[in-house]
Amino acid sequence: MRLAAPKLQRSEGGSAKAGWRHTRPFRVLAMTYVYILKSIENPGRYYAGLTTDLRARIEMHNAGRVPFTSKYAPWKVKTYIAFSDEKQAVAFERYLKSPSGRAFAKKRL
């Protein structure tokens, strides 16, 4: 996604607050997060996932609303990485779930 630079327009008036203002709002860049969770109760258990709302997703894991992770709750975030490109995030999550990706995460993350 390309973000265009905001258009600026000179404000009118002779006050000290007169200056440049934006004529259109900034667009918020949506981030996609790849995260690794570590089980608090079972220290050897890890889970890698993908989301656009990290806090809400962690709450879902800890509330038991994710079938795969519910039996190992509660969870804490070990690592998360923000991607501006969703395709890269999906590819990295897929890599983390592979045998070499798990070894990488264990050693480096």
N, C-alpha and C positions, 0 to 999 in steps of 0.2 A: 504494500500500500504506500503510495506516495502522498506526502503531506505538502500542500501548497503553503507558501509563506503568507501570513495574514496581511491584508491590505491595511495600510496605515493612512490616517487622514488627520490633518491639522485641526485641532479644536479652535473654536473661535472664542474671543474674549480676551480681555487684558489682565485677567487675574493671574496670580502666581500659579494656579492650578492648570492654566491653559497649557496645552502641549499636544503630543501625539496620542491618538486613541485608535483602538481597533474598530474597523467597520464591520467585521464578522468575527464570530468566536473561533477559538482554536478547536481543532478536532482532537479528541483524546485518542492516543494510540493504544489499541487493545493489545495486551500482552497475553501470551500463552505460557503457562508455567509447567515445567517438568519437575516433579518432586520425588524425593525418596523419604519414606517414613520408616521409623524404627519402632518396634513394639517395646513398650515399657515393661510389660509383664514377661515377655519372651524375648530376651535381648538378641537372640540369633535370627529373629524374623524381620525382614525388610520388605517394603512394598514400593514399587515405582509407579507413578501415575502421571496424568496430564489433566490440566484444568485451566480455565480462564479466571476462576475465582478461588484462590488458594485457601483463604480462611473458611469459606463456606464448605469447601471440599473436605478439609481437615475435620470440621465439625461433623460432617456426615460419616466419616470413618470412625470417629470416636463415639458417635451415637449408635453405631451398629447398623446403619442403613446401607452399608456396602457389604454384600454377602461374603465376598472373599476375605475381607479384613475384619469382619465382626468378631470372630472367635479369638483374635489376637489383640483386641483393643485393651487398653488405650494406646494411642500412637503419639509420637512426637516427630516433628520435622527434623530430619538429619541434614538434608540439603535441598535447595530448590534453585532452579535456573530459569530466568525469564527470557523468552524469545519473542521478537517482534514478527517473525515469520512462522506461521502455524505449521507449514510443511516441515521446516527444520525441527520444530518441537516434536512433531509426530515421529520423525525419523530418529531423533535422539532417544525418545522414550522406547521405541522399538529396539534400539541398540542396547539400552540399559536392561532390557528383559532377555537379552541373549546371553549365552554363557560367557562370552568375552566381555560383554557390557557389565555383567554382574561382577566379574573379576576387576574390571576397571573401577567400578564404583566402590568396591571394598577397599581397594588400594589407594585411590586418589580422591574420592569424595567422602 
